[in-house]
Amino acid sequence: MPDSKNILSEEKLGILYLTINRETKLNALNFATLTEIREIFTEVSDNKDIKAVIITGSGEKAFIAGADISEIADLNELNARKFAENGQEIFSMIENCHKPVIAVVNGFALGGGCELAMACHMRVAVASAKFGQPEVNLGIIPGYGGTQRLTYLIGRGKANELMMTGDMIGADEAKALGLVNHVLPTKEDAMAKAEEIIKKIMSKAPLAIGMIVDCVNSVFVPDEDGYQTEANSFARCVKSGDYKEGTSAFLEKRKPVFKGA
Ligand code: COA
């Protein structure tokens, strides 16, 4: 793993655990932390030993309380656009990662924190977690893809309400809206749930998992024909040994052993 000052990383049994580690600043995302996320996800794609990623925040209080406001209090039009594009690019790396990425949301997921959680493939929250896009309180809007991802996750009316009011919602409401997959009482429970999901995914054919990521994401790319992407991806799957293994194992009434090729 690349050297990280702001992110703790630990790999166990193929799962890379990332902890945003700026607890005294409620894990706010400064530029350096974003750069570390970029470097880590480049490594995740290249490293065959890493099969899945879980992202959480340090401590009990916050997942990520947003972009670091001390770094965005003095932007101009040009660097504001670059700031947004940089964050969007990095969060797209998470969203497009061919290995499953789950956010374990252990507290405040505000602004860029909610946006990062939404870029992950799934979200498991602790019951005390709070979600929101409070940028409007600062005279700005979400800039790391939040206007888009929140809208497709929870629909236009609710997305408008959350972004225009800047209100926070609790984990149960977030689950009812479709923003969160599961809500668990404690961080340990939430982590265990994320691990349970990831271990199940890790027992499947990795190429197929990557193809699911591409196809699901293609729904949200306006110029892409998602059905075509699906047909192409389906065809790619059948070129793999894992396809032969999966179908043979079914017919031979045994469990498949996938090799990721
Ligand atoms: N950027 C930079 N620093 C942040 C931060 C952020 N997004 N969110 C929290 N912090 C810092 C605080 O400045 C404070 O630092 P200090 O102890 O050096 O003064 C520390 O984290 C603790 O936060 P504090 O506000 O004292 O905690 P709280 O429990 O009273 O309130 C929040 C928690 C999350 C409600 C509040 O911190 C908040 O509103 N944060 C900003 C959220 C936001 O607008 N995010 C979107 C940014 S675009």
py3Dmol code that shows the C-alpha trace and the ligand (Angstrom):
import py3Dmol

protein = """\
ATOM      1  CA  MET A   1       0.000   0.000   0.000  1.00  0.00           C
ATOM      2  CA  PRO A   2       1.222   3.537  -0.694  1.00  0.00           C
ATOM      3  CA  ASP A   3       2.343   5.560   2.349  1.00  0.00           C
ATOM      4  CA  SER A   4      -0.662   7.307   3.896  1.00  0.00           C
ATOM      5  CA  LYS A   5      -0.632   9.919   6.634  1.00  0.00           C
ATOM      6  CA  ASN A   6      -4.375  10.320   6.865  1.00  0.00           C
ATOM      7  CA  ILE A   7      -5.654   6.837   6.133  1.00  0.00           C
ATOM      8  CA  LEU A   8      -4.967   3.660   8.060  1.00  0.00           C
ATOM      9  CA  SER A   9      -4.909   0.600   5.853  1.00  0.00           C
ATOM     10  CA  GLU A  10      -4.759  -3.030   6.775  1.00  0.00           C
ATOM     11  CA  GLU A  11      -5.237  -6.084   4.580  1.00  0.00           C
ATOM     12  CA  LYS A  12      -6.719  -9.217   6.133  1.00  0.00           C
ATOM     13  CA  LEU A  13      -7.752 -12.313   4.146  1.00  0.00           C
ATOM     14  CA  GLY A  14      -8.093 -10.321   0.938  1.00  0.00           C
ATOM     15  CA  ILE A  15     -10.130  -7.478   2.459  1.00  0.00           C
ATOM     16  CA  LEU A  16      -8.487  -4.056   2.553  1.00  0.00           C
ATOM     17  CA  TYR A  17      -9.730  -2.076   5.568  1.00  0.00           C
ATOM     18  CA  LEU A  18      -9.360   1.670   5.113  1.00  0.00           C
ATOM     19  CA  THR A  19      -9.943   4.025   8.029  1.00  0.00           C
ATOM     20  CA  ILE A  20     -10.025   7.757   7.373  1.00  0.00           C
ATOM     21  CA  ASN A  21      -7.928   8.857  10.305  1.00  0.00           C
ATOM     22  CA  ARG A  22      -8.357  12.549  11.131  1.00  0.00           C
ATOM     23  CA  GLU A  23     -10.495  12.009  14.188  1.00  0.00           C
ATOM     24  CA  THR A  24      -9.907  15.461  15.731  1.00  0.00           C
ATOM     25  CA  LYS A  25     -11.320  16.999  12.524  1.00  0.00           C
ATOM     26  CA  LEU A  26     -14.130  14.459  12.347  1.00  0.00           C
ATOM     27  CA  ASN A  27     -12.234  12.796   9.480  1.00  0.00           C
ATOM     28  CA  ALA A  28     -12.839  15.776   7.177  1.00  0.00           C
ATOM     29  CA  LEU A  29     -11.406  15.179   3.711  1.00  0.00           C
ATOM     30  CA  ASN A  30      -8.518  17.498   3.001  1.00  0.00           C
ATOM     31  CA  PHE A  31      -6.644  17.515  -0.294  1.00  0.00           C
ATOM     32  CA  ALA A  32      -3.912  15.217   1.050  1.00  0.00           C
ATOM     33  CA  THR A  33      -6.466  12.609   2.142  1.00  0.00           C
ATOM     34  CA  LEU A  34      -8.163  12.687  -1.253  1.00  0.00           C
ATOM     35  CA  THR A  35      -4.790  12.178  -2.944  1.00  0.00           C
ATOM     36  CA  GLU A  36      -4.154   9.196  -0.684  1.00  0.00           C
ATOM     37  CA  ILE A  37      -7.530   7.730  -1.678  1.00  0.00           C
ATOM     38  CA  ARG A  38      -6.542   8.115  -5.341  1.00  0.00           C
ATOM     39  CA  GLU A  39      -3.222   6.319  -4.752  1.00  0.00           C
ATOM     40  CA  ILE A  40      -4.834   3.563  -2.724  1.00  0.00           C
ATOM     41  CA  PHE A  41      -7.521   2.838  -5.334  1.00  0.00           C
ATOM     42  CA  THR A  42      -4.902   2.710  -8.084  1.00  0.00           C
ATOM     43  CA  GLU A  43      -3.155   0.053  -5.999  1.00  0.00           C
ATOM     44  CA  VAL A  44      -6.451  -1.760  -5.273  1.00  0.00           C
ATOM     45  CA  SER A  45      -7.051  -2.187  -9.010  1.00  0.00           C
ATOM     46  CA  ASP A  46      -3.528  -3.477  -9.646  1.00  0.00           C
ATOM     47  CA  ASN A  47      -3.042  -5.679  -6.592  1.00  0.00           C
ATOM     48  CA  LYS A  48      -4.292  -9.247  -7.061  1.00  0.00           C
ATOM     49  CA  ASP A  49      -4.160  -9.949  -3.309  1.00  0.00           C
ATOM     50  CA  ILE A  50      -6.846  -7.338  -2.606  1.00  0.00           C
ATOM     51  CA  LYS A  51     -10.296  -8.714  -3.345  1.00  0.00           C
ATOM     52  CA  ALA A  52     -12.534  -6.164  -1.606  1.00  0.00           C
ATOM     53  CA  VAL A  53     -12.456  -2.897   0.331  1.00  0.00           C
ATOM     54  CA  ILE A  54     -14.221  -1.642   3.459  1.00  0.00           C
ATOM     55  CA  ILE A  55     -14.024   2.082   4.221  1.00  0.00           C
ATOM     56  CA  THR A  56     -14.858   3.576   7.602  1.00  0.00           C
ATOM     57  CA  GLY A  57     -14.007   6.575   9.763  1.00  0.00           C
ATOM     58  CA  SER A  58     -11.793   6.705  12.817  1.00  0.00           C
ATOM     59  CA  GLY A  59     -13.516   6.926  16.199  1.00  0.00           C
ATOM     60  CA  GLU A  60     -17.155   6.784  17.162  1.00  0.00           C
ATOM     61  CA  LYS A  61     -18.376  10.200  16.121  1.00  0.00           C
ATOM     62  CA  ALA A  62     -17.817  10.578  12.414  1.00  0.00           C
ATOM     63  CA  PHE A  63     -17.477   8.640   9.210  1.00  0.00           C
ATOM     64  CA  ILE A  64     -16.412  11.818   7.371  1.00  0.00           C
ATOM     65  CA  ALA A  65     -17.825  15.259   8.250  1.00  0.00           C
ATOM     66  CA  GLY A  66     -17.281  16.580   4.729  1.00  0.00           C
ATOM     67  CA  ALA A  67     -14.581  18.304   2.770  1.00  0.00           C
ATOM     68  CA  ASP A  68     -12.130  20.132   5.008  1.00  0.00           C
ATOM     69  CA  ILE A  69     -13.752  23.542   5.259  1.00  0.00           C
ATOM     70  CA  SER A  70     -10.453  25.198   6.194  1.00  0.00           C
ATOM     71  CA  GLU A  71      -9.229  24.354   2.670  1.00  0.00           C
ATOM     72  CA  ILE A  72     -12.311  25.564   0.816  1.00  0.00           C
ATOM     73  CA  ALA A  73     -12.932  28.902   2.471  1.00  0.00           C
ATOM     74  CA  ASP A  74     -10.940  30.821  -0.131  1.00  0.00           C
ATOM     75  CA  LEU A  75     -11.644  29.312  -3.533  1.00  0.00           C
ATOM     76  CA  ASN A  76     -11.956  31.177  -6.812  1.00  0.00           C
ATOM     77  CA  GLU A  77     -13.979  30.090  -9.832  1.00  0.00           C
ATOM     78  CA  LEU A  78     -11.066  28.327 -11.527  1.00  0.00           C
ATOM     79  CA  ASN A  79      -9.766  26.341  -8.579  1.00  0.00           C
ATOM     80  CA  ALA A  80     -13.314  25.586  -7.387  1.00  0.00           C
ATOM     81  CA  ARG A  81     -13.961  23.785 -10.667  1.00  0.00           C
ATOM     82  CA  LYS A  82     -10.666  21.891 -10.317  1.00  0.00           C
ATOM     83  CA  PHE A  83     -11.525  21.054  -6.703  1.00  0.00           C
ATOM     84  CA  ALA A  84     -14.841  19.523  -7.781  1.00  0.00           C
ATOM     85  CA  GLU A  85     -13.387  17.697 -10.785  1.00  0.00           C
ATOM     86  CA  ASN A  86     -10.569  16.233  -8.686  1.00  0.00           C
ATOM     87  CA  GLY A  87     -13.004  14.865  -6.093  1.00  0.00           C
ATOM     88  CA  GLN A  88     -15.380  13.602  -8.769  1.00  0.00           C
ATOM     89  CA  GLU A  89     -12.565  11.755 -10.515  1.00  0.00           C
ATOM     90  CA  ILE A  90     -11.390  10.085  -7.300  1.00  0.00           C
ATOM     91  CA  PHE A  91     -14.912   9.083  -6.248  1.00  0.00           C
ATOM     92  CA  SER A  92     -15.499   7.647  -9.732  1.00  0.00           C
ATOM     93  CA  MET A  93     -12.455   5.423  -9.168  1.00  0.00           C
ATOM     94  CA  ILE A  94     -14.239   4.014  -6.117  1.00  0.00           C
ATOM     95  CA  GLU A  95     -17.538   3.621  -7.959  1.00  0.00           C
ATOM     96  CA  ASN A  96     -15.909   1.926 -10.959  1.00  0.00           C
ATOM     97  CA  CYS A  97     -13.638  -0.339  -8.918  1.00  0.00           C
ATOM     98  CA  HIS A  98     -14.111  -3.949 -10.064  1.00  0.00           C
ATOM     99  CA  LYS A  99     -13.750  -5.192  -6.496  1.00  0.00           C
ATOM    100  CA  PRO A 100     -16.626  -4.644  -4.056  1.00  0.00           C
ATOM    101  CA  VAL A 101     -16.322  -1.512  -1.906  1.00  0.00           C
ATOM    102  CA  ILE A 102     -18.542  -1.092   1.159  1.00  0.00           C
ATOM    103  CA  ALA A 103     -18.771   1.988   3.380  1.00  0.00           C
ATOM    104  CA  VAL A 104     -19.277   1.278   7.073  1.00  0.00           C
ATOM    105  CA  VAL A 105     -20.809   4.577   8.147  1.00  0.00           C
ATOM    106  CA  ASN A 106     -20.041   5.000  11.831  1.00  0.00           C
ATOM    107  CA  GLY A 107     -21.235   8.567  12.520  1.00  0.00           C
ATOM    108  CA  PHE A 108     -21.560  11.843  10.625  1.00  0.00           C
ATOM    109  CA  ALA A 109     -21.516  11.319   6.852  1.00  0.00           C
ATOM    110  CA  LEU A 110     -21.893  14.896   5.719  1.00  0.00           C
ATOM    111  CA  GLY A 111     -21.083  16.676   2.474  1.00  0.00           C
ATOM    112  CA  GLY A 112     -18.093  14.921   0.904  1.00  0.00           C
ATOM    113  CA  GLY A 113     -18.535  12.150   3.493  1.00  0.00           C
ATOM    114  CA  CYS A 114     -22.027  11.344   2.291  1.00  0.00           C
ATOM    115  CA  GLU A 115     -20.713  11.668  -1.271  1.00  0.00           C
ATOM    116  CA  LEU A 116     -17.883   9.214  -0.607  1.00  0.00           C
ATOM    117  CA  ALA A 117     -20.294   6.742   0.993  1.00  0.00           C
ATOM    118  CA  MET A 118     -22.567   7.050  -2.053  1.00  0.00           C
ATOM    119  CA  ALA A 119     -19.640   6.342  -4.399  1.00  0.00           C
ATOM    120  CA  CYS A 120     -19.125   3.000  -2.630  1.00  0.00           C
ATOM    121  CA  HIS A 121     -21.087   0.037  -3.977  1.00  0.00           C
ATOM    122  CA  MET A 122     -23.026  -0.381  -0.722  1.00  0.00           C
ATOM    123  CA  ARG A 123     -23.465   1.309   2.629  1.00  0.00           C
ATOM    124  CA  VAL A 124     -23.854  -0.324   6.029  1.00  0.00           C
ATOM    125  CA  ALA A 125     -24.597   2.176   8.794  1.00  0.00           C
ATOM    126  CA  VAL A 126     -24.452   2.261  12.553  1.00  0.00           C
ATOM    127  CA  ALA A 127     -27.857   3.252  13.980  1.00  0.00           C
ATOM    128  CA  SER A 128     -26.428   6.542  15.293  1.00  0.00           C
ATOM    129  CA  ALA A 129     -25.046   7.616  11.883  1.00  0.00           C
ATOM    130  CA  LYS A 130     -26.252  10.868  10.367  1.00  0.00           C
ATOM    131  CA  PHE A 131     -26.344  11.702   6.689  1.00  0.00           C
ATOM    132  CA  GLY A 132     -26.634  15.061   4.988  1.00  0.00           C
ATOM    133  CA  GLN A 133     -25.487  17.460   2.306  1.00  0.00           C
ATOM    134  CA  PRO A 134     -25.128  20.694   4.305  1.00  0.00           C
ATOM    135  CA  GLU A 135     -23.078  22.588   1.673  1.00  0.00           C
ATOM    136  CA  VAL A 136     -25.936  25.047   1.202  1.00  0.00           C
ATOM    137  CA  ASN A 137     -25.151  26.362   4.694  1.00  0.00           C
ATOM    138  CA  LEU A 138     -21.778  27.455   3.300  1.00  0.00           C
ATOM    139  CA  GLY A 139     -23.248  29.022   0.179  1.00  0.00           C
ATOM    140  CA  ILE A 140     -22.121  26.142  -2.054  1.00  0.00           C
ATOM    141  CA  ILE A 141     -23.447  22.828  -3.347  1.00  0.00           C
ATOM    142  CA  PRO A 142     -22.177  19.245  -3.287  1.00  0.00           C
ATOM    143  CA  GLY A 143     -19.230  19.045  -5.696  1.00  0.00           C
ATOM    144  CA  TYR A 144     -17.986  15.461  -5.494  1.00  0.00           C
ATOM    145  CA  GLY A 145     -20.883  13.917  -7.436  1.00  0.00           C
ATOM    146  CA  GLY A 146     -23.477  14.301  -4.682  1.00  0.00           C
ATOM    147  CA  THR A 147     -26.109  16.081  -6.751  1.00  0.00           C
ATOM    148  CA  GLN A 148     -26.059  13.137  -9.149  1.00  0.00           C
ATOM    149  CA  ARG A 149     -25.608  10.119  -6.872  1.00  0.00           C
ATOM    150  CA  LEU A 150     -28.053  11.309  -4.213  1.00  0.00           C
ATOM    151  CA  THR A 151     -30.691  11.893  -6.887  1.00  0.00           C
ATOM    152  CA  TYR A 152     -30.392   8.458  -8.393  1.00  0.00           C
ATOM    153  CA  LEU A 153     -30.232   6.769  -4.995  1.00  0.00           C
ATOM    154  CA  ILE A 154     -33.234   8.433  -3.340  1.00  0.00           C
ATOM    155  CA  GLY A 155     -35.089  10.231  -6.146  1.00  0.00           C
ATOM    156  CA  ARG A 156     -35.446  13.873  -7.146  1.00  0.00           C
ATOM    157  CA  GLY A 157     -37.891  15.161  -4.550  1.00  0.00           C
ATOM    158  CA  LYS A 158     -36.053  13.865  -1.497  1.00  0.00           C
ATOM    159  CA  ALA A 159     -32.637  14.717  -2.974  1.00  0.00           C
ATOM    160  CA  ASN A 160     -33.808  18.298  -3.542  1.00  0.00           C
ATOM    161  CA  GLU A 161     -35.143  18.486   0.000  1.00  0.00           C
ATOM    162  CA  LEU A 162     -31.930  17.219   1.596  1.00  0.00           C
ATOM    163  CA  MET A 163     -29.655  19.428  -0.491  1.00  0.00           C
ATOM    164  CA  MET A 164     -31.810  22.567  -0.343  1.00  0.00           C
ATOM    165  CA  THR A 165     -32.469  22.425   3.405  1.00  0.00           C
ATOM    166  CA  GLY A 166     -29.072  21.034   4.414  1.00  0.00           C
ATOM    167  CA  ASP A 167     -30.935  18.874   6.962  1.00  0.00           C
ATOM    168  CA  MET A 168     -29.412  15.744   8.417  1.00  0.00           C
ATOM    169  CA  ILE A 169     -31.269  12.443   8.520  1.00  0.00           C
ATOM    170  CA  GLY A 170     -30.706   9.424  10.740  1.00  0.00           C
ATOM    171  CA  ALA A 171     -29.668   5.957   9.616  1.00  0.00           C
ATOM    172  CA  ASP A 172     -33.176   4.463   9.719  1.00  0.00           C
ATOM    173  CA  GLU A 173     -34.558   7.198   7.494  1.00  0.00           C
ATOM    174  CA  ALA A 174     -31.556   6.841   5.191  1.00  0.00           C
ATOM    175  CA  LYS A 175     -32.341   3.142   4.914  1.00  0.00           C
ATOM    176  CA  ALA A 176     -36.017   3.792   4.215  1.00  0.00           C
ATOM    177  CA  LEU A 177     -34.962   6.156   1.415  1.00  0.00           C
ATOM    178  CA  GLY A 178     -32.586   3.614  -0.144  1.00  0.00           C
ATOM    179  CA  LEU A 179     -29.428   5.509   0.775  1.00  0.00           C
ATOM    180  CA  VAL A 180     -28.284   2.746   3.114  1.00  0.00           C
ATOM    181  CA  ASN A 181     -28.430  -1.044   2.671  1.00  0.00           C
ATOM    182  CA  HIS A 182     -28.382  -2.099   6.327  1.00  0.00           C
ATOM    183  CA  VAL A 183     -28.500  -0.468   9.773  1.00  0.00           C
ATOM    184  CA  LEU A 184     -26.843  -2.180  12.763  1.00  0.00           C
ATOM    185  CA  PRO A 185     -26.697  -1.150  16.428  1.00  0.00           C
ATOM    186  CA  THR A 186     -22.909  -0.792  16.815  1.00  0.00           C
ATOM    187  CA  LYS A 187     -19.808  -0.244  14.705  1.00  0.00           C
ATOM    188  CA  GLU A 188     -18.693  -3.823  15.418  1.00  0.00           C
ATOM    189  CA  ASP A 189     -22.058  -5.132  14.188  1.00  0.00           C
ATOM    190  CA  ALA A 190     -21.905  -2.926  11.092  1.00  0.00           C
ATOM    191  CA  MET A 191     -18.374  -4.104  10.348  1.00  0.00           C
ATOM    192  CA  ALA A 192     -19.451  -7.736  10.787  1.00  0.00           C
ATOM    193  CA  LYS A 193     -22.380  -7.209   8.403  1.00  0.00           C
ATOM    194  CA  ALA A 194     -20.103  -5.621   5.787  1.00  0.00           C
ATOM    195  CA  GLU A 195     -17.666  -8.533   6.156  1.00  0.00           C
ATOM    196  CA  GLU A 196     -20.484 -11.049   5.805  1.00  0.00           C
ATOM    197  CA  ILE A 197     -21.596  -9.424   2.531  1.00  0.00           C
ATOM    198  CA  ILE A 198     -18.038  -9.128   1.239  1.00  0.00           C
ATOM    199  CA  LYS A 199     -17.142 -12.727   2.064  1.00  0.00           C
ATOM    200  CA  LYS A 200     -20.210 -13.909   0.159  1.00  0.00           C
ATOM    201  CA  ILE A 201     -19.198 -11.778  -2.845  1.00  0.00           C
ATOM    202  CA  MET A 202     -15.623 -13.057  -2.606  1.00  0.00           C
ATOM    203  CA  SER A 203     -16.908 -16.612  -3.074  1.00  0.00           C
ATOM    204  CA  LYS A 204     -18.311 -15.664  -6.508  1.00  0.00           C
ATOM    205  CA  ALA A 205     -16.506 -15.236  -9.826  1.00  0.00           C
ATOM    206  CA  PRO A 206     -14.481 -11.987  -9.642  1.00  0.00           C
ATOM    207  CA  LEU A 207     -14.794 -11.229 -13.349  1.00  0.00           C
ATOM    208  CA  ALA A 208     -18.592 -11.424 -13.092  1.00  0.00           C
ATOM    209  CA  ILE A 209     -18.520  -9.049 -10.096  1.00  0.00           C
ATOM    210  CA  GLY A 210     -16.501  -6.514 -12.112  1.00  0.00           C
ATOM    211  CA  MET A 211     -18.932  -6.836 -15.013  1.00  0.00           C
ATOM    212  CA  ILE A 212     -21.868  -6.172 -12.661  1.00  0.00           C
ATOM    213  CA  VAL A 213     -20.128  -2.963 -11.528  1.00  0.00           C
ATOM    214  CA  ASP A 214     -19.716  -1.820 -15.143  1.00  0.00           C
ATOM    215  CA  CYS A 215     -23.300  -2.658 -16.121  1.00  0.00           C
ATOM    216  CA  VAL A 216     -24.909  -1.072 -13.054  1.00  0.00           C
ATOM    217  CA  ASN A 217     -22.827   2.082 -13.479  1.00  0.00           C
ATOM    218  CA  SER A 218     -23.721   2.258 -17.171  1.00  0.00           C
ATOM    219  CA  VAL A 219     -27.348   2.962 -16.171  1.00  0.00           C
ATOM    220  CA  PHE A 220     -26.150   6.394 -15.117  1.00  0.00           C
ATOM    221  CA  VAL A 221     -24.028   7.230 -18.161  1.00  0.00           C
ATOM    222  CA  PRO A 222     -26.419   9.098 -20.470  1.00  0.00           C
ATOM    223  CA  ASP A 223     -24.713   8.257 -23.769  1.00  0.00           C
ATOM    224  CA  GLU A 224     -24.109   4.618 -22.972  1.00  0.00           C
ATOM    225  CA  ASP A 225     -26.477   1.871 -24.083  1.00  0.00           C
ATOM    226  CA  GLY A 226     -26.597  -0.189 -20.898  1.00  0.00           C
ATOM    227  CA  TYR A 227     -28.192  -3.172 -22.658  1.00  0.00           C
ATOM    228  CA  GLN A 228     -25.270  -3.242 -25.078  1.00  0.00           C
ATOM    229  CA  THR A 229     -22.834  -2.991 -22.158  1.00  0.00           C
ATOM    230  CA  GLU A 230     -24.681  -5.887 -20.522  1.00  0.00           C
ATOM    231  CA  ALA A 231     -24.546  -8.065 -23.659  1.00  0.00           C
ATOM    232  CA  ASN A 232     -20.818  -7.328 -24.125  1.00  0.00           C
ATOM    233  CA  SER A 233     -20.094  -8.013 -20.458  1.00  0.00           C
ATOM    234  CA  PHE A 234     -22.101 -11.233 -20.551  1.00  0.00           C
ATOM    235  CA  ALA A 235     -20.043 -12.332 -23.545  1.00  0.00           C
ATOM    236  CA  ARG A 236     -16.804 -11.472 -21.714  1.00  0.00           C
ATOM    237  CA  CYS A 237     -17.847 -13.635 -18.772  1.00  0.00           C
ATOM    238  CA  VAL A 238     -18.258 -16.746 -20.906  1.00  0.00           C
ATOM    239  CA  LYS A 239     -14.657 -16.445 -22.107  1.00  0.00           C
ATOM    240  CA  SER A 240     -13.479 -17.086 -18.537  1.00  0.00           C
ATOM    241  CA  GLY A 241     -12.491 -20.327 -16.852  1.00  0.00           C
ATOM    242  CA  ASP A 242     -14.754 -19.329 -13.993  1.00  0.00           C
ATOM    243  CA  TYR A 243     -17.761 -19.625 -16.303  1.00  0.00           C
ATOM    244  CA  LYS A 244     -16.762 -23.200 -17.169  1.00  0.00           C
ATOM    245  CA  GLU A 245     -16.179 -23.913 -13.479  1.00  0.00           C
ATOM    246  CA  GLY A 246     -19.505 -22.400 -12.343  1.00  0.00           C
ATOM    247  CA  THR A 247     -21.627 -24.242 -14.884  1.00  0.00           C
ATOM    248  CA  SER A 248     -19.718 -27.549 -14.508  1.00  0.00           C
ATOM    249  CA  ALA A 249     -19.958 -27.374 -10.707  1.00  0.00           C
ATOM    250  CA  PHE A 250     -23.723 -26.918 -10.923  1.00  0.00           C
ATOM    251  CA  LEU A 251     -24.126 -29.870 -13.245  1.00  0.00           C
ATOM    252  CA  GLU A 252     -21.786 -32.014 -11.143  1.00  0.00           C
ATOM    253  CA  LYS A 253     -23.670 -31.002  -7.967  1.00  0.00           C
ATOM    254  CA  ARG A 254     -20.620 -29.556  -6.221  1.00  0.00           C
ATOM    255  CA  LYS A 255     -19.519 -26.112  -5.010  1.00  0.00           C
ATOM    256  CA  PRO A 256     -17.620 -24.083  -7.604  1.00  0.00           C
ATOM    257  CA  VAL A 257     -14.071 -22.958  -6.924  1.00  0.00           C
ATOM    258  CA  PHE A 258     -13.528 -19.705  -8.806  1.00  0.00           C
ATOM    259  CA  LYS A 259     -10.036 -18.585  -9.748  1.00  0.00           C
ATOM    260  CA  GLY A 260     -10.691 -15.088 -11.074  1.00  0.00           C
ATOM    261  CA  ALA A 261      -9.706 -15.913 -14.636  1.00  0.00           C
TER     262      ALA A 261
END
"""
ligand_1 = """\
48
COA
N -13.943 20.569 7.846
C -12.971 20.937 8.723
N -13.065 20.741 10.033
C -14.180 20.145 10.492
C -15.219 19.737 9.654
C -15.062 19.976 8.282
N -15.969 19.596 7.388
N -16.188 19.207 10.414
C -15.762 19.249 11.676
N -14.552 19.822 11.734
C -13.724 20.068 12.913
C -14.226 21.255 13.747
O -13.773 22.467 13.187
C -13.624 20.936 15.081
O -12.266 21.263 15.042
P -11.582 22.065 16.310
O -11.784 21.137 17.479
O -10.152 22.208 15.891
O -12.345 23.336 16.437
C -13.717 19.418 15.154
O -13.806 18.975 13.815
C -14.920 18.909 15.915
O -16.091 19.481 15.320
P -17.203 20.281 16.158
O -17.929 21.176 15.193
O -16.604 20.905 17.358
O -18.145 19.075 16.616
P -19.701 19.149 16.941
O -20.036 17.847 17.561
O -20.037 20.378 17.683
O -20.424 19.239 15.506
C -20.787 18.670 13.184
C -20.323 18.184 14.587
C -20.486 17.542 12.210
C -22.286 18.945 13.216
C -20.024 19.950 12.808
O -18.631 19.722 13.000
C -20.229 20.396 11.385
O -21.255 20.958 11.070
N -19.210 20.179 10.509
C -19.245 20.650 9.146
C -20.120 19.782 8.298
C -20.175 20.318 6.887
O -20.648 21.406 6.632
N -19.705 19.512 5.943
C -19.720 19.848 4.538
C -18.476 20.557 4.175
S -18.493 21.016 2.462
"""
view = py3Dmol.view(width=600, height=400)
view.addModel(protein, "pdb")
view.setStyle({"model": 0}, {"cartoon": {"style": "trace"}})
view.addModel(ligand_1, "xyz")
view.setStyle({"model": 1}, {"stick": {}})
view.zoomTo()
view.show()
